[in-house]
Amino acid sequence: MPNDLYTLEGERLTGVPWNVYPRPQLKRKSFFCLNGEWEFAEAGSDPLPDTYPERIRVPFPPESLLSGIHRTFARDTRLYYRRTFSLPDGFVSGRVLLHFGAVDQHATVYLNGTLLGEHHGGYQPFSFDITAYLQAENTLVVCATDDLHNHVLPYGKQTETPKGMWYTPVTGIWQTVWCESVPEQYIRSLRMETEADRVHITVDGVTNGTVTVGDLAVPLTNGTATLVFDEPHWWSPEDPYLYTATITAGDDTVETYFALRTLTVKTVDGLPRLCLNGKPYFFHGLLDQGYYSDGLFLPATPEGFTQDILAMKNLGFNTLRKHIKIEPEQFYYDCDRLGMIVFQDMVNNGDYSFWRDTALPTIGIKRRNDKRLHRDPATREAFLTGMTQTVEQLYNHPSICYWTIFNEGWGQFDGSAAYKQLQTLDTSRFIDTASGWFAGVPSDVESLHVYFKSVKLPKSDKPLVLSEFGGYSHKVNGHVFNDKEYGYRSFADREAFEHALLDLYETQIVPAVKQGLCAAVYTQVSDIEEEVNGLLTYDRKVCKVSKDVMCPLAAQLKIQ
């Protein structure tokens, strides 16, 4: 396959989409990308179809414009993908692994007529050892199904009836499909625990080898190594320094990276503060839901992530709250290298009630006890499994500084138990158990959502986080999804929108910082379908605010 990146030239599509190495923190030279044109069919039931009448561009989900399919599907529809491939001469040097970045929501995979296995869950990667089934020419078939009527598995903002804050569903393959060749004994995974001056690396799959960072080489013994730095270079949004490392073990060599930074809570001038690298830090953030007008769950190219991150940094922001969605690792790598803090949400499951979860809490009627909410055992188990997988999948990314377990009660149950379980997985980051309301549970922060009234901080012995606010809407003609408008306060022209946004920050957020506010997350990075409350339009072609206004504002938000 060609190595050129997929590009958009007007309406012309060229190259292989998303032909970049999909796992930046465990990188080998071996990489064969299976993205591109696949055969496509939909059916109501098994067996495998005889014909595939359509063509789809993987990894874009079929509901997206860039997929070439661009339609939604009825409940119980089975989507079938098929493509043939031959591995290059010399590619196989041991075992061959077939990887899927993510398939929403159930995937059944066949190679050369043999069932490789199944995977359930739409946001996590999975793989198969295909060495025994390889031929000179191979036929790969994937069957994908997605049942949004069943709320057991995490589903985020997807709905069969998109409207307002709920969006077009995504089905099937939506991240890179690829192969790699590995030796018989190979590095399966890494875990990197960082402190102010050192990193502890644990390797799964091999026991002995060498970890090299610049001129420093440390033996890997019994699968572990510790590197200590006399003059540590700390990571921050202002200085996103990354250490690169090479790990060699037997016949296997991988490249990786890490960063040194600390996250603590300290009392400063009588106020609890979130601290980065030992100093109080104000997390000036935006809600980032990761939807795109042409690719839905993906931008057209990986550079789309870079452009969003840099656009927000250019406006003075240092934090993105990744809202109930898990991105491809490329996004987190870009945040790591460009210097953008991530508040990462878990992806919700369970049923949603407008009155229980939105309307009544918005006017102040909130439940304090969540132990009897969402009592279905399978739903609870699926959420906790997804939470565990999310932490394991993203643990090594230094940009991630904060986990959000539940958002506004969506799927929330027994927050005390969820908090304790997350603590067993990660004690190095801040934990927000109940973002918005339905609090009354253990949490590292007091987390508030304020949309329809002024920001007033409660008394709390925990750091105060305004995890959602604002949501002002402004439609930019020629850059809208349809003629509908969803937001929390509407402005007809850009000047009025920008003035109101500036006034909101200067009269409510800046004074709140002095009173103990540690983070503020404005809604949101971009418009999404009917929501027109982004700072960018849905197509990312127009920014509704100016750098000259936003950057001086960001300077006022620093904790002195």
N, C-alpha and C positions, 0 to 999 in steps of 0.2 A: 504494500500500500504506500502511496505517496506520503511524505512527511510534512507537506505544506498544510498550514492551518486553514480551517474552514473560514471563508470570508464572504461578506455580503458586498456585491458590486451592483448597486442599484437594486434591481429585482433579481439579479443573477446570483445563483448559489454555486460556489466553487470549492474544491478541496474536500477534505475529510472533516466532518464536524467534531470539534472537541478532541483533536488529535494531539493532546498534551498528556504527559505522564500524570496519572490520576492519584498517585499516592506519594506526595512530596517528602514525607518523613520516613519513608522506607523505600528508597529508590534504587533500582537495579538498572543495568544497561539493557537488560532483556525486556522488550516491550513490543507487542504486536496489537495494534488497535483494530477493533472490529466495528467501530462506528461507521456510519455511511448508509448506503442504500440497502435495505432489506426488503424481502417480499413480505406481504401483509395480507391477512384475511381475518374476518370475524365470523363467528359461528355460535350457535346456541348450546352446543354440547360436543363431547367427544364423539367419534375418534378424530385424529388429526386430519385436517382438510387435504383433499387431493390437489386443489388448486389454490393459488395465492394471487388474486386478481389485481392487487394494488401494490404500490411501493411506498415505503416509509423511510424517512431519514432518522436514523438512530444517532444520538440519544434523545431527540426531542419527543415529548409525549404526543400521542396521536391527536389529542384535542388542540394542540398548538398549530399555529400557522406554519411554522418552520418544519414541522413533521411532513408536510405534504398531504396529510389526511384532513386535519382541521374540522373535526366533528366530535360530538359526544356520543356515548353509547348507552343503550338500555341496560337495565339491571340484568345480571346473569350472563351478559355477553362474554364470550371467550375471545380474546385477541391472540392471534397466532403470528409469530415472527419467524421468518426462515431466511438463512443465507448460507452460501457455501464459501469455504476458504481453504487455502493451502498455506502452511507455514513455510517461511523462507528456508532455503538450504542453510544448514548449520544452526538453525534456531534451537533445535532440541539438543540439550546438553545434559540431560538428567530427567527431571520430571516437568510436566507442563501443567500449569494451573490456568483455569478459565475463571475470570473475575467479572462480577456484575457490581457496578457502583450502587445501584438501587433499582428495584422494580416494584411498582405500586400495583397491587398490594400482595397478591399471591402469584408465585412464579413456579412453573414446572418446566424443567429443562431436559432436552434430548440431544444427544450427539450420535450421528450415524445410526439412528434408530434405537439407541439404548437410552433408557431413562437414567439420567445422572442424579436427579433428586428434585426436591421442592424447597421453596423458601417462603416464609410468611412474614410480612412486615414491609412497609413501603419506603423506609428511610435508611436502612442499614445495608452495607455491602455484604456479599457472600461469594463463595468460590467453590470450585470442584477440581479435583485432580483428574485430568482427562487423558493421562499418559496411555493407559491401557486401551483406549478407544480410538486413538488417532489413526487416520489413514492418509494416503497421499492427498486426497481431496476429501474434505469434511463437510457434512451438512448439519448445521446447528438450528434447532427449533426451540422456541420459547413460547409457552402458553401463559398468558397473564389474565387474571380476573381481579375485579375490584368491586366489593359490595358495600356501598355507602349506607345501605339500610342497616347493616350490622355494625354497630359502633364499638366492637370489641377491640380491634386494632387501631392504633393511632391514625388520625386522618387530618388533623389541623383545620384549615379554613376551607376544605373542599366540601362542595354540596352539589346535589343534583339540580337544585333550583337556585342558581347564582343570583344574589341580590344584596345590595348594601355592603356589609362587611364580610359576606360569604362569597366565595369565588368559584370559577369554573373548575370542575374536578380534573384530576390527572390520573391516567391509567397507564400501566405497562412500564416499559423501559424508559427511564428518564435520567440515567447517568451512564457513563462510559462502560462499554463491554470490551474486555481486552484479555490477552494471554501473556504469560511470562514463563520462561524456562528457569528452573531452579535446580540446584544439586540435590542429591538424595537426602542429605542433612542440610537444612537451610534455616535461616532466621525467619521465624514465622511472625513475630511481633516484637515491639519494643515498648517499654514503659520508662519514662524519664521523670524522676522526682527532682525538682530543682529547689535550691535554697539560695541564700544571698551570695554565696561564694563557691557553690559546688553543685554537681549534678550526679545523681545516682541512676545508673542505667541498668535495667533488667531486660535480658534477652530470652525469648522463648524459642525453643527449637534446637539450640546449640548450647554448649557449656563453656568452651574455651576459645579464646581468640584475642584480638587487640582492638582497642578503641583509640582512634587518633584524632586529635584536634590541633591543627597547626603543627607545632613542633612537639606537642605533648602527646605521648603514647602511653596508654595504661592497659595492663593485661585484663582481659575478660576471664574471670575465674568462676567456675560453677554458675555461669550465666549472669554474673553481675560485675559491674565496674563503677568506681567512684572517681570523678575528676574534680580536683580542687584548684581554684584559681587565686593566685596571690593578689592580683589586681582585677577583680571582677568588673565586667562591663554590663551594667544593668539595662534591661529592656524597658522602654516606655513609649507612648505615642510620639513624644518629642524626639526620641532617639531609639528607634526599633532595631537594636543590635541583635543579630543572630549569630551564634556559634555554629559552624558547620563541622560535621564529624564523619569519619569513615569507620565502619565496623567490619572487620575481616575475621571470619571464622571458618576454618577448613577451606572448602572450595567456594564459599559464599562471601560476597562483598556487597554491602549496601551503603548508601549515603543517607545522612539524616541531618537534622539541625535541632537546636534547642535555644532557649534564652533563660537568663537569670533574672528573676524578679520576685518580689515578695508582696503578699497581700495580708494586711492585718487591720484590726480595729483598735484605735487608741482614743483616749479622752484628751481633747485639746481645748483649752480655755473652758473647761466644764462641759464640752459637747462631745458626744461619741462621733468619731470620724472614720470613714473608710480611707485606708492608707495604701499607697502604692510605693514600694521600696522605702517604707518607713516614714513617709511624709503624707500628710493629708492631701487628698487629690479629689478634685471635683470631676465627676464623670458626666460630661456634657454630651448627651446622647440623642439618638433618633430611633424610633421603631423601624425595623427593617424586615419586611415580610417576604422578600425574595421572589416577587412575581414580575414577569416581563411580558410586554404586549405581544411579542412575536413567538417566544419560546415557552411561555407560562412559567414553569419551574426552573428554566434555564435562560440566561442571556444567549444571544446568537453565537457569541464566541467567549472564551474565558476572559478576554479583555473587558467584557461587560462588568465583571466583578471589580476589576481594577478601577474602571471609570466611575462606578458608584462610590467606592471607598474614597478615591481622590476628590471626587466632587464634594463629598461631605467634609473631608479634611480641609478643603479649600474654603469652606464656609466656617471653619473654626471648631467643628465637632471632633470629639476624640473617642466616641463610643457608639456602637450600634447594638441595639437589642434585637437579636435574631429571633423573630416572633414565631413560636410554635411551628418551626420548620428546621430541618437539618439540611445543610448545603453540602455539595461536593467538597472534598477536602481542599480543592483549589481556592475556594472562598476564604477558608481559615488561614491557608498559607499566605494569601494576599494580605489579610489583616495582620498576620505575624510580621511580614517583611515591610509593609507600608506603615505600620504603626497605628492600628485601629483596635481599640478594646472591644471585646464582644461580651455582651450579656446573653447567654444561650438559654433559650426556653426548651423544656421538654415538649414533645408533641402530644397534644391532648387526645384522649379518646372519650368514650362515654357519651351520653345524650346531652344535648344543650336545650335549655329552656329560656326563652326571651325574658319572661317575667321573673323567674327565679334567679337567673344568672346575669341579667343586664338591667331591666327596668327598675325593679324594687331596690337593688343595691345602689343604683345611681341616685335615688332620692333618699338614701340613707337607711333603708330597711335591709339589714344584713344578718344572715345566720352566723352564729359564733361556733357552732358545733358541727363538724363535718363527718363524724364517725358513722353516721347512718346514711350519708349520701352515697349514691352509686355503689350499691351493695353487691352487685353481681360478681361472684368470685373470679370468673374468667376475665371480665373487664379489668378488675383490679390487678390481677396477675399480669395481664398483657401490658398495662401501663408501667408497672414496676420493672418488668422485663425490658421494655423499651427504654426506660430511664437508665438501667444498668448498661445496656448496649450503647446508649448515647455517650455516657461518661467514658466507657472503655474506648470507644471509637475516636473521641475528640480530646482525650486527656492530655496529650502531649503538646497541644497548641498553646503557646504562652499568651496569645491575645485573649483567650477565654479566661475571664476573671470572675465570673458570676454565673451561677445556675439558677434558673427559675423553674420550680416544680409545677405549680398550678397557676393558671391565669383566670382571674375573675370567676372562680368556681367551676370552670368548664371541666367536667370529669373529676372534680376534686373529691377525695375521700381520705379520711384518717391521715391528715397532714403530719401529725406527730410521728407516725410510723414511717411515712415517706421521708421525712427529714432525717430520722435516725438511719435509715437505710442509705441515703445519699451520703451521710457523714462517713459511713463505713467504706464508701467508694472513693471519697475525695475530701480531705480536710484542708486542702491548700487554697480553696476558693470560697468566696462568699456564697451563701445559699439564701434564696428568697423563696420561702415555702408557699406563700399565698399572695401573688401579685394582684393588688387591687382591692379585694375584699374577701369575705369569708376567712378572716384571719383567726386569731385565738389559738394559734398553733406555734410550736417552736420555730424560730426563724432567726437568721443573723441580722435581718433588717426589718424595719417597719416600712411596708411597701404600699404606696398610695396611688390611686387613679383619680384624677380630677378633670372633668370635661365641662360641666355646665355650671360651675360656680368658682369662686375665687379660691386660690390655694391658701389654705390655713393649716399650719403644721400642728399636729397633736404633741402632747408631752410624751416622751418616750425615752427609755434608757438604751434604745438601740439606734444605730444610724438610720436616718430618715432618707428614703428614696422615693422620688416621684416617678414611678415606673411607667406611667402614661399620662399625658396631658395634651391640651391644645386641640389638634385635629381640625384646624381652620381650613376651609375649602375655597378653592378658586379654580374655575374652569378656564382653560386656555383653548380658545376656539381653534379647531384643526388638529388638536392633540388630545382628544377625548375618546373614550371607549364607546359611549352611546350618549343619548341626550339626557340621561338621568344624573342626579348629583347627590352624593352622600358625603356628609361631613358634619361637623358640630357647630360651625358658624360660617356663614357664606359671605364672600366678598366678590363683587362684580369686576373689579379691576385690580391690577397688580399693585399699584401704589397703596390702595386701601388695605390689601392683604398684608403687604410688607410692614406698613405702619402698625397694624393691629398686632402682628407677630412681635415686633420690636417692643410695643407697649406691654404686651403680656409678659415678656421676659423682664423688662426693666422695672415694672411696678410690682410683680409677684415673685419671680424666680430669683432675681438678684438679691432682694431683701431676705428671701428665705434662706439663701446660702449663709448669710451672716447669723441666722437663727438656728442653723444646724443641718440644713439640707445638704446631702452628700452627692446626690445624683439626680438628674432630671432627663427624662426620655420623651421627646416631643414626637407626636404622631403626624407625619412619618416621612421616610425617605422619598417615596414616589407615590403618585396616584396608582390605584389598582382597580381596574374595571370601573364600577360606578363610584368608587371612592375617589374624590378629587381633592384630598387633603394632604397631598405630598408636596415636598419642596421641589421635586422634579415631576414633569409630566410622565405619564405611563410609558411613552415611547422614548423617554430620556432625552428629548431634543430641546426642552425648554426648562430652565431653572427659574423659579418664580421669585427668588430673592437674590440680592446682590452681595458679593463678597465685602464690599465697602461698608455695608450695614452689619453683616453678621460677625465679621472678625473682631471689630471693636467690642461687640457684645460679648463674645467668648472671653475676651480679656477681663471683663468685669466679673466673670463667673469663677475665677480662680480663687482658691482659698488662701488667704494671706497668712 
